[in-house]
Amino acid sequence: MNNLIWFLRASRWARHPPSARMVKLVLAIVAAGLIILALEWLDLWPDWAQMQNGRGLRLPR
């Protein structure tokens, strides 16, 4: 990756930080993902929401 692009992006983000509403939205999405992960890890995820055959076929390269 080009470090200059990341520095420009970081400087723009520092000058115009996200709103509190956007931060709350991102935190809510991360929290929902962690809750789903915890339910699956504790084996409390319902059977109807699980995949039947995994990820499917993998094609050879």
C-alpha positions in Angstrom: 0.0 0.0 0.0 1.0 3.5 -0.6 1.8 5.2 2.8 1.3 8.7 1.4 -2.4 7.9 0.6 -2.9 6.6 4.1 -1.3 9.7 5.6 -3.6 11.9 3.6 -6.6 9.9 4.6 -5.6 10.1 8.3 -5.1 13.8 8.1 -8.5 14.3 6.5 -10.1 12.1 9.2 -8.3 14.1 11.9 -9.6 17.4 10.4 -13.2 16.1 9.9 -13.8 13.4 12.5 -16.9 11.2 12.2 -20.1 12.3 14.0 -21.1 10.7 17.2 -24.0 9.1 15.4 -21.6 7.4 12.9 -19.4 6.2 15.8 -22.4 4.7 17.6 -23.6 3.0 14.4 -20.2 1.4 13.9 -20.0 0.3 17.5 -23.5 -1.2 17.3 -22.5 -3.2 14.2 -19.3 -4.5 15.9 -21.3 -5.4 19.0 -23.9 -7.3 16.9 -21.2 -9.2 15.2 -19.5 -10.1 18.6 -22.9 -11.2 20.0 -23.5 -13.5 17.0 -19.9 -14.9 17.3 -20.5 -15.5 21.0 -23.8 -17.3 20.4 -22.2 -19.5 17.8 -19.2 -20.2 20.0 -21.4 -21.2 23.0 -23.4 -23.4 20.6 -26.6 -21.4 21.2 -27.1 -20.4 17.5 -30.3 -22.0 16.2 -30.1 -24.8 13.7 -32.2 -23.1 11.1 -29.6 -20.3 10.8 -26.7 -22.6 10.2 -25.3 -23.5 6.7 -26.0 -27.1 5.5 -22.9 -27.8 3.4 -20.3 -25.3 4.5 -18.8 -22.9 1.9 -19.5 -24.9 -1.2 -17.2 -26.1 -4.0 -13.7 -24.7 -4.4 -12.6 -24.6 -8.0 -9.0 -25.6 -8.8 -6.8 -22.8 -10.0 
